[in-house]
Amino acid sequence: MTLEFPDDLKYLDSHEYVRMDGEIATIGISAFAIEQLGDIVFLELPDEGDQIEKEVSCGSIESVKSVEDQK
């Protein structure tokens, strides 16, 4: 797998990212994280329009291998 790191994404060491467009944040996880997680069985994300804070969990991803909080 070839990993790409677009310039407009800010990454955490845990392979989560944020893309800012003014006051709008798009959050996600890297292709590497997706590969490591395996099958995702549950995903909890903030609702569109919710306020989120830096370094505060705003969701979680559960897979057959692990549970990860999204910050």
CHARMM-style PDB file with segment names, atoms N, HN, CA, C and O in Angstrom:
ATOM      1  N   MET     1       0.849  -1.172   0.000  1.00  0.00      PROA
ATOM      2  CA  MET     1       0.000   0.000   0.000  1.00  0.00      PROA
ATOM      3  C   MET     1       0.897   1.238   0.000  1.00  0.00      PROA
ATOM      4  O   MET     1       1.859   1.319   0.763  1.00  0.00      PROA
ATOM      5  N   THR     2       0.572   2.189  -0.855  1.00  0.00      PROA
ATOM      6  HN  THR     2      -0.210   2.124  -1.474  1.00  0.00      PROA
ATOM      7  CA  THR     2       1.273   3.462  -0.895  1.00  0.00      PROA
ATOM      8  C   THR     2       0.499   4.473  -0.058  1.00  0.00      PROA
ATOM      9  O   THR     2      -0.688   4.706  -0.291  1.00  0.00      PROA
ATOM     10  N   LEU     3       1.173   5.067   0.911  1.00  0.00      PROA
ATOM     11  HN  LEU     3       2.136   4.878   1.100  1.00  0.00      PROA
ATOM     12  CA  LEU     3       0.522   6.049   1.774  1.00  0.00      PROA
ATOM     13  C   LEU     3       0.713   7.445   1.204  1.00  0.00      PROA
ATOM     14  O   LEU     3       1.804   7.802   0.759  1.00  0.00      PROA
ATOM     15  N   GLU     4      -0.359   8.233   1.222  1.00  0.00      PROA
ATOM     16  HN  GLU     4      -1.245   7.943   1.584  1.00  0.00      PROA
ATOM     17  CA  GLU     4      -0.305   9.621   0.787  1.00  0.00      PROA
ATOM     18  C   GLU     4      -0.630  10.519   1.968  1.00  0.00      PROA
ATOM     19  O   GLU     4      -1.433  10.155   2.827  1.00  0.00      PROA
ATOM     20  N   PHE     5      -0.011  11.685   2.013  1.00  0.00      PROA
ATOM     21  HN  PHE     5       0.642  11.980   1.315  1.00  0.00      PROA
ATOM     22  CA  PHE     5      -0.223  12.643   3.091  1.00  0.00      PROA
ATOM     23  C   PHE     5      -0.521  14.014   2.488  1.00  0.00      PROA
ATOM     24  O   PHE     5       0.381  14.840   2.349  1.00  0.00      PROA
ATOM     25  N   PRO     6      -1.788  14.261   2.127  1.00  0.00      PROA
ATOM     26  CA  PRO     6      -2.133  15.561   1.540  1.00  0.00      PROA
ATOM     27  C   PRO     6      -1.736  16.717   2.453  1.00  0.00      PROA
ATOM     28  O   PRO     6      -1.838  16.621   3.676  1.00  0.00      PROA
ATOM     29  N   ASP     7      -1.284  17.804   1.844  1.00  0.00      PROA
ATOM     30  HN  ASP     7      -1.202  17.882   0.850  1.00  0.00      PROA
ATOM     31  CA  ASP     7      -0.808  18.970   2.597  1.00  0.00      PROA
ATOM     32  C   ASP     7      -1.889  19.643   3.433  1.00  0.00      PROA
ATOM     33  O   ASP     7      -1.575  20.313   4.417  1.00  0.00      PROA
ATOM     34  N   ASP     8      -3.159  19.476   3.060  1.00  0.00      PROA
ATOM     35  HN  ASP     8      -3.414  18.932   2.261  1.00  0.00      PROA
ATOM     36  CA  ASP     8      -4.226  20.173   3.786  1.00  0.00      PROA
ATOM     37  C   ASP     8      -4.751  19.386   4.984  1.00  0.00      PROA
ATOM     38  O   ASP     8      -5.707  19.820   5.627  1.00  0.00      PROA
ATOM     39  N   LEU     9      -4.146  18.240   5.298  1.00  0.00      PROA
ATOM     40  HN  LEU     9      -3.369  17.888   4.776  1.00  0.00      PROA
ATOM     41  CA  LEU     9      -4.553  17.439   6.452  1.00  0.00      PROA
ATOM     42  C   LEU     9      -3.541  17.590   7.576  1.00  0.00      PROA
ATOM     43  O   LEU     9      -2.335  17.630   7.331  1.00  0.00      PROA
ATOM     44  N   LYS    10      -4.030  17.675   8.809  1.00  0.00      PROA
ATOM     45  HN  LYS    10      -5.009  17.643   9.008  1.00  0.00      PROA
ATOM     46  CA  LYS    10      -3.178  17.713  10.005  1.00  0.00      PROA
ATOM     47  C   LYS    10      -3.368  16.384  10.725  1.00  0.00      PROA
ATOM     48  O   LYS    10      -4.488  16.025  11.087  1.00  0.00      PROA
ATOM     49  N   TYR    11      -2.267  15.650  10.934  1.00  0.00      PROA
ATOM     50  HN  TYR    11      -1.357  15.941  10.640  1.00  0.00      PROA
ATOM     51  CA  TYR    11      -2.324  14.304  11.503  1.00  0.00      PROA
ATOM     52  C   TYR    11      -1.896  14.257  12.964  1.00  0.00      PROA
ATOM     53  O   TYR    11      -1.040  15.027  13.398  1.00  0.00      PROA
ATOM     54  N   LEU    12      -2.506  13.340  13.720  1.00  0.00      PROA
ATOM     55  HN  LEU    12      -3.202  12.714  13.368  1.00  0.00      PROA
ATOM     56  CA  LEU    12      -2.047  12.967  15.053  1.00  0.00      PROA
ATOM     57  C   LEU    12      -1.183  11.721  14.917  1.00  0.00      PROA
ATOM     58  O   LEU    12      -1.234  11.046  13.889  1.00  0.00      PROA
ATOM     59  N   ASP    13      -0.388  11.405  15.941  1.00  0.00      PROA
ATOM     60  HN  ASP    13      -0.346  11.954  16.776  1.00  0.00      PROA
ATOM     61  CA  ASP    13       0.421  10.186  15.928  1.00  0.00      PROA
ATOM     62  C   ASP    13      -0.444   8.930  15.835  1.00  0.00      PROA
ATOM     63  O   ASP    13       0.032   7.877  15.410  1.00  0.00      PROA
ATOM     64  N   SER    14      -1.712   9.038  16.230  1.00  0.00      PROA
ATOM     65  HN  SER    14      -2.099   9.893  16.575  1.00  0.00      PROA
ATOM     66  CA  SER    14      -2.631   7.896  16.226  1.00  0.00      PROA
ATOM     67  C   SER    14      -3.319   7.707  14.871  1.00  0.00      PROA
ATOM     68  O   SER    14      -4.278   6.943  14.767  1.00  0.00      PROA
ATOM     69  N   HSD    15      -2.836   8.398  13.830  1.00  0.00      PROA
ATOM     70  HN  HSD    15      -2.056   9.019  13.914  1.00  0.00      PROA
ATOM     71  CA  HSD    15      -3.328   8.259  12.453  1.00  0.00      PROA
ATOM     72  C   HSD    15      -4.710   8.856  12.225  1.00  0.00      PROA
ATOM     73  O   HSD    15      -5.386   8.508  11.257  1.00  0.00      PROA
ATOM     74  N   GLU    16      -5.132   9.749  13.108  1.00  0.00      PROA
ATOM     75  HN  GLU    16      -4.583  10.032  13.895  1.00  0.00      PROA
ATOM     76  CA  GLU    16      -6.355  10.515  12.888  1.00  0.00      PROA
ATOM     77  C   GLU    16      -5.952  11.817  12.207  1.00  0.00      PROA
ATOM     78  O   GLU    16      -4.824  12.286  12.360  1.00  0.00      PROA
ATOM     79  N   TYR    17      -6.893  12.400  11.447  1.00  0.00      PROA
ATOM     80  HN  TYR    17      -7.809  12.018  11.323  1.00  0.00      PROA
ATOM     81  CA  TYR    17      -6.579  13.673  10.806  1.00  0.00      PROA
ATOM     82  C   TYR    17      -7.755  14.629  10.892  1.00  0.00      PROA
ATOM     83  O   TYR    17      -8.889  14.239  11.166  1.00  0.00      PROA
ATOM     84  N   VAL    18      -7.445  15.890  10.649  1.00  0.00      PROA
ATOM     85  HN  VAL    18      -6.524  16.208  10.426  1.00  0.00      PROA
ATOM     86  CA  VAL    18      -8.470  16.927  10.526  1.00  0.00      PROA
ATOM     87  C   VAL    18      -8.118  17.786   9.319  1.00  0.00      PROA
ATOM     88  O   VAL    18      -6.949  18.081   9.067  1.00  0.00      PROA
ATOM     89  N   ARG    19      -9.136  18.178   8.586  1.00  0.00      PROA
ATOM     90  HN  ARG    19     -10.086  17.939   8.791  1.00  0.00      PROA
ATOM     91  CA  ARG    19      -8.988  19.134   7.487  1.00  0.00      PROA
ATOM     92  C   ARG    19      -9.869  20.327   7.849  1.00  0.00      PROA
ATOM     93  O   ARG    19     -11.080  20.183   8.011  1.00  0.00      PROA
ATOM     94  N   MET    20      -9.266  21.490   7.974  1.00  0.00      PROA
ATOM     95  HN  MET    20      -8.281  21.608   7.843  1.00  0.00      PROA
ATOM     96  CA  MET    20     -10.009  22.701   8.321  1.00  0.00      PROA
ATOM     97  C   MET    20     -10.337  23.483   7.055  1.00  0.00      PROA
ATOM     98  O   MET    20      -9.497  23.652   6.172  1.00  0.00      PROA
ATOM     99  N   ASP    21     -11.577  23.957   6.989  1.00  0.00      PROA
ATOM    100  HN  ASP    21     -12.260  23.820   7.707  1.00  0.00      PROA
ATOM    101  CA  ASP    21     -12.026  24.839   5.916  1.00  0.00      PROA
ATOM    102  C   ASP    21     -12.787  25.965   6.599  1.00  0.00      PROA
ATOM    103  O   ASP    21     -14.002  25.882   6.781  1.00  0.00      PROA
ATOM    104  N   GLY    22     -12.072  27.011   6.974  1.00  0.00      PROA
ATOM    105  HN  GLY    22     -11.085  27.078   6.826  1.00  0.00      PROA
ATOM    106  CA  GLY    22     -12.668  28.066   7.792  1.00  0.00      PROA
ATOM    107  C   GLY    22     -12.955  27.509   9.172  1.00  0.00      PROA
ATOM    108  O   GLY    22     -12.037  27.078   9.871  1.00  0.00      PROA
ATOM    109  N   GLU    23     -14.221  27.512   9.574  1.00  0.00      PROA
ATOM    110  HN  GLU    23     -14.967  27.862   9.006  1.00  0.00      PROA
ATOM    111  CA  GLU    23     -14.610  26.969  10.881  1.00  0.00      PROA
ATOM    112  C   GLU    23     -15.166  25.555  10.774  1.00  0.00      PROA
ATOM    113  O   GLU    23     -15.652  25.003  11.761  1.00  0.00      PROA
ATOM    114  N   ILE    24     -15.098  24.966   9.582  1.00  0.00      PROA
ATOM    115  HN  ILE    24     -14.703  25.415   8.781  1.00  0.00      PROA
ATOM    116  CA  ILE    24     -15.602  23.610   9.352  1.00  0.00      PROA
ATOM    117  C   ILE    24     -14.436  22.631   9.416  1.00  0.00      PROA
ATOM    118  O   ILE    24     -13.430  22.805   8.727  1.00  0.00      PROA
ATOM    119  N   ALA    25     -14.576  21.597  10.250  1.00  0.00      PROA
ATOM    120  HN  ALA    25     -15.393  21.456  10.810  1.00  0.00      PROA
ATOM    121  CA  ALA    25     -13.546  20.564  10.383  1.00  0.00      PROA
ATOM    122  C   ALA    25     -14.077  19.245   9.834  1.00  0.00      PROA
ATOM    123  O   ALA    25     -15.181  18.818  10.173  1.00  0.00      PROA
ATOM    124  N   THR    26     -13.282  18.610   8.987  1.00  0.00      PROA
ATOM    125  HN  THR    26     -12.386  18.957   8.712  1.00  0.00      PROA
ATOM    126  CA  THR    26     -13.574  17.262   8.517  1.00  0.00      PROA
ATOM    127  C   THR    26     -12.567  16.350   9.191  1.00  0.00      PROA
ATOM    128  O   THR    26     -11.361  16.574   9.085  1.00  0.00      PROA
ATOM    129  N   ILE    27     -13.051  15.310   9.893  1.00  0.00      PROA
ATOM    130  HN  ILE    27     -14.031  15.129   9.980  1.00  0.00      PROA
ATOM    131  CA  ILE    27     -12.158  14.409  10.614  1.00  0.00      PROA
ATOM    132  C   ILE    27     -12.176  13.033   9.964  1.00  0.00      PROA
ATOM    133  O   ILE    27     -13.147  12.651   9.311  1.00  0.00      PROA
ATOM    134  N   GLY    28     -11.085  12.296  10.156  1.00  0.00      PROA
ATOM    135  HN  GLY    28     -10.296  12.606  10.686  1.00  0.00      PROA
ATOM    136  CA  GLY    28     -11.013  10.953   9.595  1.00  0.00      PROA
ATOM    137  C   GLY    28      -9.813  10.205  10.132  1.00  0.00      PROA
ATOM    138  O   GLY    28      -9.110  10.680  11.024  1.00  0.00      PROA
ATOM    139  N   ILE    29      -9.592   9.026   9.575  1.00  0.00      PROA
ATOM    140  HN  ILE    29     -10.164   8.640   8.851  1.00  0.00      PROA
ATOM    141  CA  ILE    29      -8.427   8.217   9.933  1.00  0.00      PROA
ATOM    142  C   ILE    29      -7.696   7.824   8.656  1.00  0.00      PROA
ATOM    143  O   ILE    29      -8.291   7.749   7.581  1.00  0.00      PROA
ATOM    144  N   SER    30      -6.407   7.578   8.791  1.00  0.00      PROA
ATOM    145  HN  SER    30      -5.923   7.640   9.664  1.00  0.00      PROA
ATOM    146  CA  SER    30      -5.574   7.270   7.636  1.00  0.00      PROA
ATOM    147  C   SER    30      -5.863   5.876   7.088  1.00  0.00      PROA
ATOM    148  O   SER    30      -6.471   5.040   7.757  1.00  0.00      PROA
ATOM    149  N   ALA    31      -5.414   5.646   5.861  1.00  0.00      PROA
ATOM    150  HN  ALA    31      -4.919   6.324   5.318  1.00  0.00      PROA
ATOM    151  CA  ALA    31      -5.541   4.325   5.244  1.00  0.00      PROA
ATOM    152  C   ALA    31      -4.813   3.277   6.081  1.00  0.00      PROA
ATOM    153  O   ALA    31      -5.277   2.143   6.197  1.00  0.00      PROA
ATOM    154  N   PHE    32      -3.672   3.652   6.666  1.00  0.00      PROA
ATOM    155  HN  PHE    32      -3.294   4.573   6.571  1.00  0.00      PROA
ATOM    156  CA  PHE    32      -2.933   2.724   7.524  1.00  0.00      PROA
ATOM    157  C   PHE    32      -3.783   2.303   8.716  1.00  0.00      PROA
ATOM    158  O   PHE    32      -3.836   1.119   9.048  1.00  0.00      PROA
ATOM    159  N   ALA    33      -4.452   3.263   9.367  1.00  0.00      PROA
ATOM    160  HN  ALA    33      -4.409   4.225   9.097  1.00  0.00      PROA
ATOM    161  CA  ALA    33      -5.306   2.949  10.517  1.00  0.00      PROA
ATOM    162  C   ALA    33      -6.452   2.035  10.108  1.00  0.00      PROA
ATOM    163  O   ALA    33      -6.783   1.092  10.825  1.00  0.00      PROA
ATOM    164  N   ILE    34      -7.052   2.311   8.967  1.00  0.00      PROA
ATOM    165  HN  ILE    34      -6.782   3.077   8.384  1.00  0.00      PROA
ATOM    166  CA  ILE    34      -8.145   1.464   8.478  1.00  0.00      PROA
ATOM    167  C   ILE    34      -7.655   0.036   8.275  1.00  0.00      PROA
ATOM    168  O   ILE    34      -8.333  -0.918   8.657  1.00  0.00      PROA
ATOM    169  N   GLU    35      -6.487  -0.107   7.679  1.00  0.00      PROA
ATOM    170  HN  GLU    35      -5.937   0.669   7.370  1.00  0.00      PROA
ATOM    171  CA  GLU    35      -5.918  -1.441   7.453  1.00  0.00      PROA
ATOM    172  C   GLU    35      -5.641  -2.152   8.779  1.00  0.00      PROA
ATOM    173  O   GLU    35      -5.910  -3.347   8.907  1.00  0.00      PROA
ATOM    174  N   GLN    36      -5.109  -1.430   9.762  1.00  0.00      PROA
ATOM    175  HN  GLN    36      -4.891  -0.460   9.659  1.00  0.00      PROA
ATOM    176  CA  GLN    36      -4.788  -2.027  11.057  1.00  0.00      PROA
ATOM    177  C   GLN    36      -6.037  -2.404  11.851  1.00  0.00      PROA
ATOM    178  O   GLN    36      -6.030  -3.397  12.578  1.00  0.00      PROA
ATOM    179  N   LEU    37      -7.103  -1.624  11.720  1.00  0.00      PROA
ATOM    180  HN  LEU    37      -7.109  -0.817  11.130  1.00  0.00      PROA
ATOM    181  CA  LEU    37      -8.336  -1.901  12.460  1.00  0.00      PROA
ATOM    182  C   LEU    37      -9.043  -3.153  11.964  1.00  0.00      PROA
ATOM    183  O   LEU    37      -9.663  -3.863  12.755  1.00  0.00      PROA
ATOM    184  N   GLY    38      -8.962  -3.430  10.693  1.00  0.00      PROA
ATOM    185  HN  GLY    38      -8.458  -2.853  10.051  1.00  0.00      PROA
ATOM    186  CA  GLY    38      -9.718  -4.558  10.150  1.00  0.00      PROA
ATOM    187  C   GLY    38     -11.177  -4.167   9.970  1.00  0.00      PROA
ATOM    188  O   GLY    38     -11.482  -3.013   9.672  1.00  0.00      PROA
ATOM    189  N   ASP    39     -12.073  -5.123  10.149  1.00  0.00      PROA
ATOM    190  HN  ASP    39     -11.825  -6.061  10.391  1.00  0.00      PROA
ATOM    191  CA  ASP    39     -13.499  -4.863   9.951  1.00  0.00      PROA
ATOM    192  C   ASP    39     -14.040  -3.940  11.037  1.00  0.00      PROA
ATOM    193  O   ASP    39     -13.919  -4.232  12.226  1.00  0.00      PROA
ATOM    194  N   ILE    40     -14.636  -2.830  10.622  1.00  0.00      PROA
ATOM    195  HN  ILE    40     -14.734  -2.593   9.656  1.00  0.00      PROA
ATOM    196  CA  ILE    40     -15.247  -1.880  11.558  1.00  0.00      PROA
ATOM    197  C   ILE    40     -16.661  -2.353  11.859  1.00  0.00      PROA
ATOM    198  O   ILE    40     -17.447  -2.606  10.946  1.00  0.00      PROA
ATOM    199  N   VAL    41     -16.984  -2.472  13.164  1.00  0.00      PROA
ATOM    200  HN  VAL    41     -16.345  -2.266  13.905  1.00  0.00      PROA
ATOM    201  CA  VAL    41     -18.298  -2.979  13.565  1.00  0.00      PROA
ATOM    202  C   VAL    41     -19.194  -1.890  14.145  1.00  0.00      PROA
ATOM    203  O   VAL    41     -20.406  -2.082  14.241  1.00  0.00      PROA
ATOM    204  N   PHE    42     -18.622  -0.748  14.534  1.00  0.00      PROA
ATOM    205  HN  PHE    42     -17.637  -0.591  14.455  1.00  0.00      PROA
ATOM    206  CA  PHE    42     -19.412   0.351  15.094  1.00  0.00      PROA
ATOM    207  C   PHE    42     -18.648   1.646  14.904  1.00  0.00      PROA
ATOM    208  O   PHE    42     -17.428   1.688  15.063  1.00  0.00      PROA
ATOM    209  N   LEU    43     -19.372   2.705  14.561  1.00  0.00      PROA
ATOM    210  HN  LEU    43     -20.363   2.672  14.431  1.00  0.00      PROA
ATOM    211  CA  LEU    43     -18.773   4.019  14.358  1.00  0.00      PROA
ATOM    212  C   LEU    43     -19.669   5.061  15.014  1.00  0.00      PROA
ATOM    213  O   LEU    43     -20.860   5.145  14.716  1.00  0.00      PROA
ATOM    214  N   GLU    44     -19.085   5.856  15.912  1.00  0.00      PROA
ATOM    215  HN  GLU    44     -18.117   5.788  16.155  1.00  0.00      PROA
ATOM    216  CA  GLU    44     -19.817   6.942  16.573  1.00  0.00      PROA
ATOM    217  C   GLU    44     -19.095   8.245  16.259  1.00  0.00      PROA
ATOM    218  O   GLU    44     -17.926   8.414  16.606  1.00  0.00      PROA
ATOM    219  N   LEU    45     -19.795   9.164  15.603  1.00  0.00      PROA
ATOM    220  HN  LEU    45     -20.744   9.027  15.321  1.00  0.00      PROA
ATOM    221  CA  LEU    45     -19.225  10.454  15.223  1.00  0.00      PROA
ATOM    222  C   LEU    45     -20.135  11.576  15.697  1.00  0.00      PROA
ATOM    223  O   LEU    45     -21.318  11.351  15.956  1.00  0.00      PROA
ATOM    224  N   PRO    46     -19.590  12.789  15.811  1.00  0.00      PROA
ATOM    225  CA  PRO    46     -20.452  13.920  16.175  1.00  0.00      PROA
ATOM    226  C   PRO    46     -21.441  14.192  15.043  1.00  0.00      PROA
ATOM    227  O   PRO    46     -21.183  13.863  13.885  1.00  0.00      PROA
ATOM    228  N   ASP    47     -22.568  14.793  15.393  1.00  0.00      PROA
ATOM    229  HN  ASP    47     -22.777  15.060  16.333  1.00  0.00      PROA
ATOM    230  CA  ASP    47     -23.543  15.196  14.382  1.00  0.00      PROA
ATOM    231  C   ASP    47     -23.021  16.405  13.627  1.00  0.00      PROA
ATOM    232  O   ASP    47     -22.258  17.204  14.171  1.00  0.00      PROA
ATOM    233  N   GLU    48     -23.432  16.538  12.381  1.00  0.00      PROA
ATOM    234  HN  GLU    48     -24.052  15.890  11.939  1.00  0.00      PROA
ATOM    235  CA  GLU    48     -23.054  17.704  11.600  1.00  0.00      PROA
ATOM    236  C   GLU    48     -23.492  18.962  12.343  1.00  0.00      PROA
ATOM    237  O   GLU    48     -24.631  19.068  12.797  1.00  0.00      PROA
ATOM    238  N   GLY    49     -22.575  19.906  12.456  1.00  0.00      PROA
ATOM    239  HN  GLY    49     -21.650  19.821  12.086  1.00  0.00      PROA
ATOM    240  CA  GLY    49     -22.869  21.159  13.150  1.00  0.00      PROA
ATOM    241  C   GLY    49     -22.488  21.164  14.617  1.00  0.00      PROA
ATOM    242  O   GLY    49     -22.469  22.228  15.236  1.00  0.00      PROA
ATOM    243  N   ASP    50     -22.178  19.990  15.205  1.00  0.00      PROA
ATOM    244  HN  ASP    50     -22.193  19.126  14.702  1.00  0.00      PROA
ATOM    245  CA  ASP    50     -21.752  19.939  16.607  1.00  0.00      PROA
ATOM    246  C   ASP    50     -20.430  20.678  16.784  1.00  0.00      PROA
ATOM    247  O   ASP    50     -19.582  20.671  15.892  1.00  0.00      PROA
ATOM    248  N   GLN    51     -20.262  21.308  17.929  1.00  0.00      PROA
ATOM    249  HN  GLN    51     -20.950  21.314  18.654  1.00  0.00      PROA
ATOM    250  CA  GLN    51     -18.994  21.941  18.292  1.00  0.00      PROA
ATOM    251  C   GLN    51     -18.075  20.865  18.864  1.00  0.00      PROA
ATOM    252  O   GLN    51     -18.500  20.079  19.711  1.00  0.00      PROA
ATOM    253  N   ILE    52     -16.828  20.820  18.414  1.00  0.00      PROA
ATOM    254  HN  ILE    52     -16.483  21.458  17.726  1.00  0.00      PROA
ATOM    255  CA  ILE    52     -15.859  19.890  18.990  1.00  0.00      PROA
ATOM    256  C   ILE    52     -14.677  20.695  19.504  1.00  0.00      PROA
ATOM    257  O   ILE    52     -14.401  21.794  19.023  1.00  0.00      PROA
ATOM    258  N   GLU    53     -13.978  20.132  20.493  1.00  0.00      PROA
ATOM    259  HN  GLU    53     -14.201  19.239  20.883  1.00  0.00      PROA
ATOM    260  CA  GLU    53     -12.845  20.819  21.100  1.00  0.00      PROA
ATOM    261  C   GLU    53     -11.565  20.036  20.855  1.00  0.00      PROA
ATOM    262  O   GLU    53     -11.577  18.807  20.785  1.00  0.00      PROA
ATOM    263  N   LYS    54     -10.481  20.750  20.729  1.00  0.00      PROA
ATOM    264  HN  LYS    54     -10.472  21.748  20.785  1.00  0.00      PROA
ATOM    265  CA  LYS    54      -9.171  20.149  20.536  1.00  0.00      PROA
ATOM    266  C   LYS    54      -8.840  19.226  21.710  1.00  0.00      PROA
ATOM    267  O   LYS    54      -9.038  19.589  22.869  1.00  0.00      PROA
ATOM    268  N   GLU    55      -8.334  18.027  21.398  1.00  0.00      PROA
ATOM    269  HN  GLU    55      -8.173  17.732  20.456  1.00  0.00      PROA
ATOM    270  CA  GLU    55      -7.884  17.033  22.381  1.00  0.00      PROA
ATOM    271  C   GLU    55      -9.003  16.458  23.252  1.00  0.00      PROA
ATOM    272  O   GLU    55      -8.722  15.859  24.290  1.00  0.00      PROA
ATOM    273  N   VAL    56     -10.261  16.628  22.849  1.00  0.00      PROA
ATOM    274  HN  VAL    56     -10.489  17.115  22.006  1.00  0.00      PROA
ATOM    275  CA  VAL    56     -11.394  16.052  23.572  1.00  0.00      PROA
ATOM    276  C   VAL    56     -12.045  15.029  22.647  1.00  0.00      PROA
ATOM    277  O   VAL    56     -12.325  15.331  21.487  1.00  0.00      PROA
ATOM    278  N   SER    57     -12.285  13.822  23.152  1.00  0.00      PROA
ATOM    279  HN  SER    57     -12.057  13.577  24.094  1.00  0.00      PROA
ATOM    280  CA  SER    57     -12.884  12.772  22.338  1.00  0.00      PROA
ATOM    281  C   SER    57     -14.220  13.231  21.764  1.00  0.00      PROA
ATOM    282  O   SER    57     -15.052  13.797  22.473  1.00  0.00      PROA
ATOM    283  N   CYS    58     -14.414  12.978  20.467  1.00  0.00      PROA
ATOM    284  HN  CYS    58     -13.739  12.518  19.891  1.00  0.00      PROA
ATOM    285  CA  CYS    58     -15.670  13.372  19.824  1.00  0.00      PROA
ATOM    286  C   CYS    58     -16.340  12.197  19.126  1.00  0.00      PROA
ATOM    287  O   CYS    58     -17.315  12.387  18.398  1.00  0.00      PROA
ATOM    288  N   GLY    59     -15.837  10.996  19.335  1.00  0.00      PROA
ATOM    289  HN  GLY    59     -15.045  10.842  19.926  1.00  0.00      PROA
ATOM    290  CA  GLY    59     -16.430   9.818  18.721  1.00  0.00      PROA
ATOM    291  C   GLY    59     -15.574   8.604  18.976  1.00  0.00      PROA
ATOM    292  O   GLY    59     -14.559   8.677  19.667  1.00  0.00      PROA
ATOM    293  N   SER    60     -15.991   7.478  18.411  1.00  0.00      PROA
ATOM    294  HN  SER    60     -16.816   7.419  17.849  1.00  0.00      PROA
ATOM    295  CA  SER    60     -15.198   6.261  18.570  1.00  0.00      PROA
ATOM    296  C   SER    60     -15.397   5.339  17.376  1.00  0.00      PROA
ATOM    297  O   SER    60     -16.404   5.403  16.670  1.00  0.00      PROA
ATOM    298  N   ILE    61     -14.411   4.485  17.176  1.00  0.00      PROA
ATOM    299  HN  ILE    61     -13.593   4.432  17.749  1.00  0.00      PROA
ATOM    300  CA  ILE    61     -14.446   3.465  16.138  1.00  0.00      PROA
ATOM    301  C   ILE    61     -14.194   2.133  16.822  1.00  0.00      PROA
ATOM    302  O   ILE    61     -13.196   1.970  17.525  1.00  0.00      PROA
ATOM    303  N   GLU    62     -15.088   1.188  16.620  1.00  0.00      PROA
ATOM    304  HN  GLU    62     -15.898   1.321  16.049  1.00  0.00      PROA
ATOM    305  CA  GLU    62     -14.892  -0.159  17.151  1.00  0.00      PROA
ATOM    306  C   GLU    62     -14.691  -1.112  15.981  1.00  0.00      PROA
ATOM    307  O   GLU    62     -15.430  -1.081  14.997  1.00  0.00      PROA
ATOM    308  N   SER    63     -13.683  -1.952  16.111  1.00  0.00      PROA
ATOM    309  HN  SER    63     -13.083  -1.977  16.910  1.00  0.00      PROA
ATOM    310  CA  SER    63     -13.441  -2.967  15.092  1.00  0.00      PROA
ATOM    311  C   SER    63     -13.339  -4.317  15.783  1.00  0.00      PROA
ATOM    312  O   SER    63     -13.414  -4.418  17.007  1.00  0.00      PROA
ATOM    313  N   VAL    64     -13.169  -5.333  14.983  1.00  0.00      PROA
ATOM    314  HN  VAL    64     -13.108  -5.251  13.988  1.00  0.00      PROA
ATOM    315  CA  VAL    64     -13.001  -6.659  15.564  1.00  0.00      PROA
ATOM    316  C   VAL    64     -11.688  -6.752  16.326  1.00  0.00      PROA
ATOM    317  O   VAL    64     -11.495  -7.680  17.111  1.00  0.00      PROA
ATOM    318  N   LYS    65     -10.774  -5.793  16.103  1.00  0.00      PROA
ATOM    319  HN  LYS    65     -10.931  -5.040  15.465  1.00  0.00      PROA
ATOM    320  CA  LYS    65      -9.467  -5.811  16.754  1.00  0.00      PROA
ATOM    321  C   LYS    65      -9.336  -4.839  17.917  1.00  0.00      PROA
ATOM    322  O   LYS    65      -8.591  -5.122  18.854  1.00  0.00      PROA
ATOM    323  N   SER    66     -10.043  -3.683  17.895  1.00  0.00      PROA
ATOM    324  HN  SER    66     -10.649  -3.453  17.133  1.00  0.00      PROA
ATOM    325  CA  SER    66      -9.834  -2.681  18.944  1.00  0.00      PROA
ATOM    326  C   SER    66     -10.946  -1.645  18.972  1.00  0.00      PROA
ATOM    327  O   SER    66     -11.824  -1.621  18.109  1.00  0.00      PROA
ATOM    328  N   VAL    67     -10.886  -0.780  20.000  1.00  0.00      PROA
ATOM    329  HN  VAL    67     -10.173  -0.800  20.701  1.00  0.00      PROA
ATOM    330  CA  VAL    67     -11.774   0.381  20.126  1.00  0.00      PROA
ATOM    331  C   VAL    67     -10.878   1.603  20.217  1.00  0.00      PROA
ATOM    332  O   VAL    67      -9.949   1.624  21.025  1.00  0.00      PROA
ATOM    333  N   GLU    68     -11.138   2.628  19.401  1.00  0.00      PROA
ATOM    334  HN  GLU    68     -11.893   2.611  18.745  1.00  0.00      PROA
ATOM    335  CA  GLU    68     -10.329   3.840  19.379  1.00  0.00      PROA
ATOM    336  C   GLU    68     -11.217   5.056  19.578  1.00  0.00      PROA
ATOM    337  O   GLU    68     -12.233   5.197  18.897  1.00  0.00      PROA
ATOM    338  N   ASP    69     -10.845   5.945  20.512  1.00  0.00      PROA
ATOM    339  HN  ASP    69     -10.020   5.831  21.065  1.00  0.00      PROA
ATOM    340  CA  ASP    69     -11.519   7.234  20.655  1.00  0.00      PROA
ATOM    341  C   ASP    69     -10.969   8.180  19.608  1.00  0.00      PROA
ATOM    342  O   ASP    69      -9.769   8.175  19.334  1.00  0.00      PROA
ATOM    343  N   GLN    70     -11.840   8.998  19.014  1.00  0.00      PROA
ATOM    344  HN  GLN    70     -12.815   9.003  19.236  1.00  0.00      PROA
ATOM    345  CA  GLN    70     -11.431   9.999  18.037  1.00  0.00      PROA
ATOM    346  C   GLN    70     -11.288  11.336  18.732  1.00  0.00      PROA
ATOM    347  O   GLN    70     -12.220  11.800  19.388  1.00  0.00      PROA
ATOM    348  N   LYS    71     -10.120  11.963  18.594  1.00  0.00      PROA
ATOM    349  HN  LYS    71      -9.362  11.586  18.061  1.00  0.00      PROA
ATOM    350  CA  LYS    71      -9.858  13.272  19.205  1.00  0.00      PROA
ATOM    351  C   LYS    71      -9.606  14.287  18.126  1.00  0.00      PROA
ATOM    352  OT1 LYS    71      -9.364  15.457  18.424  1.00  0.00      PROA
TER     353      LYS     71
END
